[in-house]
């Protein structure tokens, strides 16, 4: 075999070996990789204080954090006496109400909001 044939075989072998290594990955499936990416994306979203993580609503609308908002909600007839929060934000009476706020978060940040930490506690 000539030197040129050896070089050609060596290059072909190198390409095959490199392709095999690249395609094998690190044993992580595509689904695992996508899930890990989504988790990382969720963890790094900085909403700049726009979202109340405790109650699952925009911070400027959170009557549980800002008692000065309570009077307006009560005046508008939007108050849950049982849970002492705006009816429109009472996820205890109706957990599906959170979906409206979650949709606003997703529209703004392109990701699902963090689950409220206190909104479901009595």
C-alpha positions in Angstrom: 0.0 0.0 0.0 1.4 3.4 -0.9 1.8 6.3 1.6 -1.0 8.2 0.0 -3.4 5.2 0.6 -2.3 5.0 4.2 -3.1 8.7 4.7 -6.5 8.3 3.1 -7.3 5.3 5.4 -6.0 7.2 8.4 -8.2 10.2 7.6 -11.3 8.0 7.0 -10.6 6.1 10.3 -10.2 9.4 12.2 -13.5 10.8 10.8 -15.4 7.6 11.7 -13.9 7.6 15.2 -14.6 11.3 15.8 -18.2 10.9 14.6 -18.8 7.9 16.9 -17.6 9.8 19.9 -19.6 12.9 19.0 -22.8 10.9 18.4 -22.5 8.8 21.6 -22.8 11.9 23.9 -22.4 11.4 27.6 -25.1 8.8 28.0 -27.8 11.5 28.4 -31.0 11.0 26.3 -32.4 13.9 24.3 -35.4 14.0 26.7 -33.1 14.2 29.8 -31.2 17.0 28.1 -34.3 19.0 27.2 -35.6 18.5 30.8 -32.3 19.7 32.3 -32.3 22.7 30.0 -35.8 23.6 31.0 -35.0 23.3 34.6 -31.9 25.5 34.2 -33.9 28.1 32.3 -36.5 28.2 35.0 -33.8 28.7 37.7 -32.1 31.6 36.0 -35.1 33.8 35.2 -34.7 37.1 36.9 -38.1 38.8 36.9 -36.7 41.9 38.5 -39.1 41.7 41.4 -42.1 41.7 39.1 -43.5 38.4 40.4 -44.5 37.7 44.0 -43.1 34.2 44.4 -44.9 33.7 47.7 -48.4 34.4 46.4 -48.2 33.7 42.6 -49.3 37.1 41.2 -47.5 40.2 39.9 -46.0 42.0 42.9 -47.8 45.3 42.2 -51.1 43.5 42.5 -50.3 41.4 45.6 -52.7 42.6 48.3 -51.2 40.0 50.7 -47.8 41.8 50.5 -49.1 45.3 50.1 -52.0 46.0 52.5 -52.6 49.4 50.9 -54.3 47.5 48.0 -56.9 45.8 50.2 -59.3 48.7 50.2 -59.5 48.9 46.4 -60.1 45.1 46.1 -62.9 45.3 48.7 -64.4 48.4 47.1 -64.5 46.5 43.8 -66.2 43.5 45.5 -63.2 41.4 44.9 -62.5 39.9 48.3 -62.5 36.5 49.9 -63.4 36.9 53.5 -62.8 33.3 54.3 -59.1 33.4 53.2 -58.5 37.2 53.6 -57.3 37.9 50.1 -58.7 39.1 46.8 -61.2 36.7 45.4 -59.5 36.9 42.0 -56.3 35.8 43.7 -57.8 33.2 46.0 -56.3 30.0 44.7 -57.7 28.2 47.8 -61.3 28.7 46.6 -60.4 28.0 43.0 -56.9 26.8 42.1 -57.6 27.4 38.4 -57.4 31.1 39.1 -53.7 30.8 39.2 -53.7 29.9 35.5 -54.7 33.5 34.5 -51.6 34.8 36.4 -49.4 32.1 35.1 -50.3 32.9 31.5 -49.3 36.6 32.1 -45.9 35.4 33.5 -45.4 33.0 30.6 -46.2 35.8 28.1 -43.7 38.1 29.7 -40.9 35.6 30.4 -41.5 32.7 28.0 -41.4 30.2 30.9 -43.8 28.8 33.5 -43.8 30.8 36.8 -42.6 29.3 40.0 -45.3 27.7 42.0 -46.5 30.0 44.8 -45.0 29.1 48.1 -47.8 30.5 50.4 -50.8 31.1 48.2 -52.2 27.6 48.8 -51.6 27.7 52.6 -54.5 28.6 54.8 
